[in-house]
Each structure stands twice: as C-alpha cells, then as structure tokens.
Amino acid sequence: QVQLVESGGGLVQPGGSLGLSCAASGRIFTMGWYRQAPGNQRELVASITRGAITTYKDSVRGRFTISRDNAKNTVYLQMNSLTPEDTAVYYCNTVPANPSSWGQGTQVTVAS
C-alpha cells in the first residue's frame, strides 16, 4: 500500500494563505485532501484525478486549489482566504479513501 506524508500546516491569520504537500511512496491515482475539525467527521474538501480533473467542496471552491505532480507522486493544496472555519487537521488519501493509508495529517489553525 502507498504511504502518504502530509506537510505544510501551521498557524495563519484569517485571510491568509497556506500550502500543503502530500508525498506518496508510490504511484497514485485519484487523490483527495480531507480535513477533520474537532468534534466533526472527516470530510473530503478537494480531489484530483491523475489527469488533473478537480472537484471541490462548496465551502472551499474558489479559495483552495488542488494540484499534483505525477512524476514526484506528490499532491498539493493551496489554500487562500482562510477563515477560522478552515481550522482542522488536513490529510491526503486516495478517493475513495483507503483506511490503511491515513497518515498523521497536518494541523492548520486559522486564528488572529
């Protein structure tokens, strides 16, 4: 199975930007960025096929951009105009998610 390592989270003020990266140990196909806020279920926020067809959760469309580099087996998430509601642990995984591939995630905190 593919191992996934997320990076790039941190603390940012409302309206700020952050970029996340997800490095995979092998060839990847349709990938997604998921997030889980305290007390909430994990949700898919963006996905991208190997051919770069993207989908977004309504609340992030226009603010988040998912991309990938197939040669590097890496998926990215550029997040702009962040709000406190975006605060969560962000994970990458396949779509649909492989339960065995969840990594540690990366914490994104949006606060002033």
CYANA upper distance limits for C-alpha pairs under 8 A (distance plus 0.5 A):
  1 GLN  CA    100 SER  CA      8.25
  1 GLN  CA    101 SER  CA      7.71
  2 VAL  CA     24 ALA  CA      6.83
  2 VAL  CA     25 SER  CA      6.00
  2 VAL  CA     26 GLY  CA      6.17
  2 VAL  CA     27 ARG  CA      8.21
  2 VAL  CA     28 ILE  CA      8.29
  2 VAL  CA    101 SER  CA      7.09
  3 GLN  CA     24 ALA  CA      6.15
  3 GLN  CA     25 SER  CA      5.75
  3 GLN  CA     26 GLY  CA      8.08
  3 GLN  CA    101 SER  CA      6.43
  3 GLN  CA    103 GLY  CA      7.99
  4 LEU  CA     22 CYS  CA      6.87
  4 LEU  CA     23 ALA  CA      6.17
  4 LEU  CA     24 ALA  CA      5.13
  4 LEU  CA     25 SER  CA      7.08
  4 LEU  CA     92 CYS  CA      7.60
  4 LEU  CA     93 ASN  CA      7.71
  4 LEU  CA    101 SER  CA      7.11
  4 LEU  CA    102 TRP  CA      7.65
  4 LEU  CA    103 GLY  CA      6.31
  5 VAL  CA     22 CYS  CA      5.93
  5 VAL  CA     23 ALA  CA      5.75
  5 VAL  CA     24 ALA  CA      7.11
  5 VAL  CA    103 GLY  CA      6.51
  5 VAL  CA    104 GLN  CA      7.81
  5 VAL  CA    105 GLY  CA      7.92
  6 GLU  CA     20 LEU  CA      7.58
  6 GLU  CA     21 SER  CA      6.14
  6 GLU  CA     22 CYS  CA      4.91
  6 GLU  CA     23 ALA  CA      7.06
  6 GLU  CA     90 TYR  CA      8.45
  6 GLU  CA     91 TYR  CA      7.05
  6 GLU  CA     92 CYS  CA      7.35
  6 GLU  CA    103 GLY  CA      7.69
  6 GLU  CA    104 GLN  CA      7.79
  6 GLU  CA    105 GLY  CA      6.06
  6 GLU  CA    106 THR  CA      6.44
  7 SER  CA     20 LEU  CA      6.22
  7 SER  CA     21 SER  CA      5.80
  7 SER  CA     22 CYS  CA      6.98
  7 SER  CA    105 GLY  CA      8.05
  7 SER  CA    106 THR  CA      6.30
  8 GLY  CA     18 LEU  CA      7.79
  8 GLY  CA     19 GLY  CA      6.45
  8 GLY  CA     20 LEU  CA      4.99
  8 GLY  CA     21 SER  CA      6.67
  8 GLY  CA    106 THR  CA      7.40
  9 GLY  CA     18 LEU  CA      7.49
  9 GLY  CA     19 GLY  CA      7.85
  9 GLY  CA     20 LEU  CA      6.77
  9 GLY  CA    106 THR  CA      5.71
  9 GLY  CA    107 GLN  CA      5.70
  9 GLY  CA    108 VAL  CA      5.41
  9 GLY  CA    109 THR  CA      8.40
 10 GLY  CA     18 LEU  CA      8.28
 10 GLY  CA    106 THR  CA      8.37
 10 GLY  CA    107 GLN  CA      6.61
 10 GLY  CA    108 VAL  CA      5.55
 10 GLY  CA    109 THR  CA      6.62
 11 LEU  CA    108 VAL  CA      6.65
 11 LEU  CA    109 THR  CA      5.24
 11 LEU  CA    110 VAL  CA      6.39
 11 LEU  CA    111 ALA  CA      7.64
 12 VAL  CA     16 GLY  CA      6.43
 12 VAL  CA     17 SER  CA      7.60
 12 VAL  CA     18 LEU  CA      8.01
 12 VAL  CA    108 VAL  CA      8.32
 12 VAL  CA    109 THR  CA      6.80
 12 VAL  CA    110 VAL  CA      5.50
 12 VAL  CA    111 ALA  CA      6.80
 12 VAL  CA    112 SER  CA      8.09
 13 GLN  CA     82 LEU  CA      8.17
 13 GLN  CA     83 THR  CA      8.50
 13 GLN  CA    110 VAL  CA      5.89
 13 GLN  CA    111 ALA  CA      5.52
 13 GLN  CA    112 SER  CA      5.40
 14 PRO  CA     81 SER  CA      7.47
 14 PRO  CA     82 LEU  CA      5.90
 14 PRO  CA     83 THR  CA      5.44
 14 PRO  CA     84 PRO  CA      7.00
 14 PRO  CA    110 VAL  CA      6.25
 14 PRO  CA    111 ALA  CA      6.50
 14 PRO  CA    112 SER  CA      6.89
 15 GLY  CA     80 ASN  CA      7.53
 15 GLY  CA     81 SER  CA      4.64
 15 GLY  CA     82 LEU  CA      5.38
 15 GLY  CA     83 THR  CA      6.79
 16 GLY  CA     80 ASN  CA      6.60
 16 GLY  CA     81 SER  CA      5.94
 16 GLY  CA     82 LEU  CA      6.00
 17 SER  CA     78 GLN  CA      7.96
 17 SER  CA     79 MET  CA      5.89
 17 SER  CA     80 ASN  CA      4.85
 17 SER  CA     81 SER  CA      6.71
 17 SER  CA     82 LEU  CA      6.74
 18 LEU  CA     78 GLN  CA      6.63
 18 LEU  CA     79 MET  CA      5.75
 18 LEU  CA     80 ASN  CA      7.22
 19 GLY  CA     76 TYR  CA      7.61
 19 GLY  CA     77 LEU  CA      6.17
 19 GLY  CA     78 GLN  CA      4.92
 19 GLY  CA     79 MET  CA      6.48
 20 LEU  CA     76 TYR  CA      6.03
 20 LEU  CA     77 LEU  CA      5.49
 20 LEU  CA     78 GLN  CA      6.87
 21 SER  CA     74 THR  CA      7.39
 21 SER  CA     75 VAL  CA      6.35
 21 SER  CA     76 TYR  CA      5.02
 21 SER  CA     77 LEU  CA      7.00
 22 CYS  CA     74 THR  CA      5.94
 22 CYS  CA     75 VAL  CA      5.56
 22 CYS  CA     76 TYR  CA      6.69
 22 CYS  CA     92 CYS  CA      6.87
 23 ALA  CA     72 LYS  CA      8.30
 23 ALA  CA     73 ASN  CA      6.73
 23 ALA  CA     74 THR  CA      5.10
 23 ALA  CA     75 VAL  CA      7.21
 24 ALA  CA     28 ILE  CA      7.70
 24 ALA  CA     73 ASN  CA      5.91
 24 ALA  CA     74 THR  CA      6.50
 25 SER  CA     73 ASN  CA      7.78
 26 GLY  CA     73 ASN  CA      6.99
 27 ARG  CA     70 ASN  CA      8.30
 27 ARG  CA     73 ASN  CA      6.54
 28 ILE  CA     50 ARG  CA      8.07
 28 ILE  CA     70 ASN  CA      8.18
 28 ILE  CA     73 ASN  CA      6.84
 28 ILE  CA     94 THR  CA      8.19
 29 PHE  CA     49 THR  CA      6.71
 29 PHE  CA     50 ARG  CA      5.65
 29 PHE  CA     94 THR  CA      7.70
 30 THR  CA     47 SER  CA      7.49
 30 THR  CA     48 ILE  CA      6.10
 30 THR  CA     49 THR  CA      4.63
 30 THR  CA     50 ARG  CA      6.19
 30 THR  CA     94 THR  CA      6.38
 30 THR  CA     95 VAL  CA      6.15
 31 MET  CA     47 SER  CA      6.03
 31 MET  CA     48 ILE  CA      5.97
 31 MET  CA     49 THR  CA      6.91
 31 MET  CA     50 ARG  CA      8.48
 31 MET  CA     75 VAL  CA      8.03
 31 MET  CA     92 CYS  CA      7.61
 31 MET  CA     93 ASN  CA      6.33
 31 MET  CA     94 THR  CA      4.84
 31 MET  CA     95 VAL  CA      5.85
 32 GLY  CA     44 LEU  CA      7.22
 32 GLY  CA     45 VAL  CA      7.88
 32 GLY  CA     46 ALA  CA      5.99
 32 GLY  CA     47 SER  CA      4.51
 32 GLY  CA     48 ILE  CA      6.81
 32 GLY  CA     92 CYS  CA      6.06
 32 GLY  CA     93 ASN  CA      6.06
 32 GLY  CA     94 THR  CA      6.31
 32 GLY  CA     95 VAL  CA      6.35
 33 TRP  CA     44 LEU  CA      6.54
 33 TRP  CA     45 VAL  CA      6.31
 33 TRP  CA     46 ALA  CA      5.87
 33 TRP  CA     47 SER  CA      6.84
 33 TRP  CA     77 LEU  CA      7.92
 33 TRP  CA     90 TYR  CA      7.31
 33 TRP  CA     91 TYR  CA      6.17
 33 TRP  CA     92 CYS  CA      4.94
 33 TRP  CA     93 ASN  CA      7.12
 34 TYR  CA     42 ARG  CA      6.98
 34 TYR  CA     43 GLU  CA      5.80
 34 TYR  CA     44 LEU  CA      4.75
 34 TYR  CA     45 VAL  CA      5.96
 34 TYR  CA     46 ALA  CA      7.69
 34 TYR  CA     90 TYR  CA      6.15
 34 TYR  CA     91 TYR  CA      5.53
 34 TYR  CA     92 CYS  CA      6.36
 34 TYR  CA     93 ASN  CA      7.99
 35 ARG  CA     42 ARG  CA      5.92
 35 ARG  CA     43 GLU  CA      5.98
 35 ARG  CA     44 LEU  CA      7.08
 35 ARG  CA     45 VAL  CA      7.48
 35 ARG  CA     88 ALA  CA      6.33
 35 ARG  CA     89 VAL  CA      5.93
 35 ARG  CA     90 TYR  CA      4.76
 35 ARG  CA     91 TYR  CA      6.40
 36 GLN  CA     40 ASN  CA      6.63
 36 GLN  CA     41 GLN  CA      6.44
 36 GLN  CA     42 ARG  CA      4.78
 36 GLN  CA     43 GLU  CA      6.88
 36 GLN  CA     88 ALA  CA      5.71
 36 GLN  CA     89 VAL  CA      5.83
 36 GLN  CA     90 TYR  CA      7.09
 37 ALA  CA     41 GLN  CA      7.83
 37 ALA  CA     42 ARG  CA      7.89
 37 ALA  CA     87 THR  CA      6.97
 37 ALA  CA     88 ALA  CA      4.70
 37 ALA  CA     89 VAL  CA      6.86
 38 PRO  CA     88 ALA  CA      7.61
 44 LEU  CA     57 LYS  CA      7.63
 45 VAL  CA     56 TYR  CA      6.16
 45 VAL  CA     57 LYS  CA      5.35
 45 VAL  CA     60 VAL  CA      7.56
 46 ALA  CA     54 THR  CA      7.61
 46 ALA  CA     55 THR  CA      6.01
 46 ALA  CA     56 TYR  CA      4.86
 46 ALA  CA     57 LYS  CA      6.70
 46 ALA  CA     65 THR  CA      8.49
 46 ALA  CA     66 ILE  CA      7.02
 47 SER  CA     54 THR  CA      5.99
 47 SER  CA     55 THR  CA      5.77
 47 SER  CA     56 TYR  CA      7.13
 47 SER  CA     66 ILE  CA      7.43
 47 SER  CA     95 VAL  CA      7.81
 48 ILE  CA     52 ALA  CA      5.92
 48 ILE  CA     53 ILE  CA      5.87
 48 ILE  CA     54 THR  CA      4.90
 48 ILE  CA     55 THR  CA      7.12
 48 ILE  CA     66 ILE  CA      7.27
 48 ILE  CA     67 SER  CA      7.46
 48 ILE  CA     68 ARG  CA      8.25
 49 THR  CA     53 ILE  CA      5.70
 49 THR  CA     54 THR  CA      7.14
 50 ARG  CA     70 ASN  CA      7.82
 52 ALA  CA     67 SER  CA      7.57
 52 ALA  CA     68 ARG  CA      7.86
 54 THR  CA     66 ILE  CA      7.65
 56 TYR  CA     60 VAL  CA      7.07
 56 TYR  CA     61 ARG  CA      5.96
 57 LYS  CA     61 ARG  CA      6.68
 60 VAL  CA     64 PHE  CA      6.10
 61 ARG  CA     65 THR  CA      8.47
 63 ARG  CA     79 MET  CA      6.55
 63 ARG  CA     80 ASN  CA      5.58
 63 ARG  CA     81 SER  CA      6.60
 63 ARG  CA     82 LEU  CA      8.23
 64 PHE  CA     77 LEU  CA      7.22
 64 PHE  CA     78 GLN  CA      6.01
 64 PHE  CA     79 MET  CA      4.94
 64 PHE  CA     80 ASN  CA      6.54
 65 THR  CA     77 LEU  CA      6.13
 65 THR  CA     78 GLN  CA      5.54
 65 THR  CA     79 MET  CA      7.05
 66 ILE  CA     75 VAL  CA      7.80
 66 ILE  CA     76 TYR  CA      6.11
 66 ILE  CA     77 LEU  CA      5.03
 66 ILE  CA     78 GLN  CA      6.91
 67 SER  CA     75 VAL  CA      6.32
 67 SER  CA     76 TYR  CA      5.65
 67 SER  CA     77 LEU  CA      6.99
 68 ARG  CA     73 ASN  CA      8.09
 68 ARG  CA     74 THR  CA      6.18
 68 ARG  CA     75 VAL  CA      4.71
 68 ARG  CA     76 TYR  CA      6.30
 69 ASP  CA     73 ASN  CA      6.51
 69 ASP  CA     74 THR  CA      5.85
 69 ASP  CA     75 VAL  CA      6.90
 70 ASN  CA     74 THR  CA      7.01
 82 LEU  CA     86 ASP  CA      6.85
 82 LEU  CA    110 VAL  CA      7.23
 83 THR  CA     87 THR  CA      8.04
 83 THR  CA    110 VAL  CA      6.53
 83 THR  CA    111 ALA  CA      8.38
 84 PRO  CA    109 THR  CA      7.78
 84 PRO  CA    110 VAL  CA      5.23
 84 PRO  CA    111 ALA  CA      6.47
 85 GLU  CA    110 VAL  CA      8.22
 86 ASP  CA    108 VAL  CA      8.04
 86 ASP  CA    109 THR  CA      7.99
 86 ASP  CA    110 VAL  CA      7.26
 87 THR  CA    107 GLN  CA      8.29
 87 THR  CA    108 VAL  CA      5.88
 87 THR  CA    109 THR  CA      5.11
 87 THR  CA    110 VAL  CA      5.97
 88 ALA  CA    107 GLN  CA      6.57
 88 ALA  CA    108 VAL  CA      6.02
 88 ALA  CA    109 THR  CA      7.12
 89 VAL  CA    105 GLY  CA      6.37
 89 VAL  CA    106 THR  CA      5.88
 89 VAL  CA    107 GLN  CA      4.83
 89 VAL  CA    108 VAL  CA      6.47
 90 TYR  CA    105 GLY  CA      5.77
 90 TYR  CA    106 THR  CA      5.74
 90 TYR  CA    107 GLN  CA      6.70
 90 TYR  CA    108 VAL  CA      7.47
 91 TYR  CA    102 TRP  CA      7.68
 91 TYR  CA    103 GLY  CA      7.32
 91 TYR  CA    104 GLN  CA      7.90
 91 TYR  CA    105 GLY  CA      5.00
 91 TYR  CA    106 THR  CA      7.13
 92 CYS  CA    102 TRP  CA      7.85
 92 CYS  CA    103 GLY  CA      8.14
 92 CYS  CA    105 GLY  CA      7.94
 93 ASN  CA     97 ALA  CA      6.01
 93 ASN  CA     98 ASN  CA      7.21
 93 ASN  CA    101 SER  CA      6.99
 93 ASN  CA    102 TRP  CA      6.91
 94 THR  CA     98 ASN  CA      6.63
 97 ALA  CA    101 SER  CA      8.25
 98 ASN  CA    102 TRP  CA      7.73
